Amino acid sequence: MVAAKIAPSMLSSDFSNLASEAHRMLSFGADWLHMDIMDGHFVPNLTIGAPVIESLRKHTKAYLDCHLMVTNPLDYVEPFAKAGASGFTFHIEASKDNWKELVQKVKAKGMIPGVSLKPGTPVEEVYPLLDDENPVELVLVMTVEPGFGGQKFMPEMMDKVRTLRKKYPTLDIEVDGGLGPSTIDIAAAAGANCIVAGSSVFGAPEPAQVISVLRKSVNEAQITN
Ligand SMILES: O=C(CO)[C@@H](O)[C@H](O)COP(=O)(O)O
């Protein structure tokens, strides 16, 4: 059994009130805060960097689950560690030649390494990072093209989740993009246990209820499987 972790995507929050938005989500039952780092190059959008993580860290001890949608993830390890990031998830498409060095540095700096893959990237590409003697500890399966919140969930990505869950029963498998009460059951049944949700949580009249629905689905799927 792998624990459910519900991670509201702070990309959908009011950035001008980031600390209070973070506290609000934690009070509603969030386990992690998902932080979308976009460099305007790897993806066609520009969001936040290490200075914002550093500012938020002063207001919370919560797990800051940083998803780096950047072209040169290695350049971000030191600043993100200093800023207080908890998880450091980079993209396989941006680290084909240096993932070993990247994982080693992320761990040496006390962060949890994860790898993410875009919808068009075959799941086999992350196997070497999981089978290595110094493996990543989380795989983030993108269920939309990275770059923006509010997109439609891609159910065809569930094959990747199912394949990973079968091969790695205790792995943290995260899904991100279009997750909410209407899509969670298919993701949970496939074996995802870390759920990123932006618009469905922040746009709900009662975000706590959405977080609770997401958690219940993951927990029930694990009992059934
Ligand atoms: O990484 C991304 C987008 O690239 C996500 O974290 C989105 O921010 C999730 O938002 P919703 O699809 O849940 O609105």
PDBQT file of the ligand as one rigid body, heavy atoms in Angstrom, charges set to zero:
ROOT
HETATM    1  O1  LIG A 301       1.971  21.123 -14.458  1.00  0.00    +0.000 OA
HETATM    2  C1  LIG A 301       0.861  21.502 -14.695  1.00  0.00    +0.000 C 
HETATM    3  C2  LIG A 301       0.578  22.095 -16.009  1.00  0.00    +0.000 C 
HETATM    4  O2  LIG A 301       1.723  22.045 -16.750  1.00  0.00    +0.000 OA
HETATM    5  C3  LIG A 301      -0.194  21.292 -13.698  1.00  0.00    +0.000 C 
HETATM    6  O3  LIG A 301       0.287  21.183 -12.377  1.00  0.00    +0.000 OA
HETATM    7  C4  LIG A 301      -1.429  22.086 -13.766  1.00  0.00    +0.000 C 
HETATM    8  O4  LIG A 301      -1.300  23.284 -13.067  1.00  0.00    +0.000 OA
HETATM    9  C5  LIG A 301      -2.570  21.305 -13.192  1.00  0.00    +0.000 C 
HETATM   10  O5  LIG A 301      -3.720  22.068 -13.289  1.00  0.00    +0.000 OA
HETATM   11  P1  LIG A 301      -5.145  21.442 -13.542  1.00  0.00    +0.000 P 
HETATM   12  O6  LIG A 301      -5.082  20.681 -14.834  1.00  0.00    +0.000 OA
HETATM   13  O7  LIG A 301      -5.407  20.532 -12.391  1.00  0.00    +0.000 OA
HETATM   14  O8  LIG A 301      -6.025  22.633 -13.599  1.00  0.00    +0.000 OA
ENDROOT
TORSDOF 0
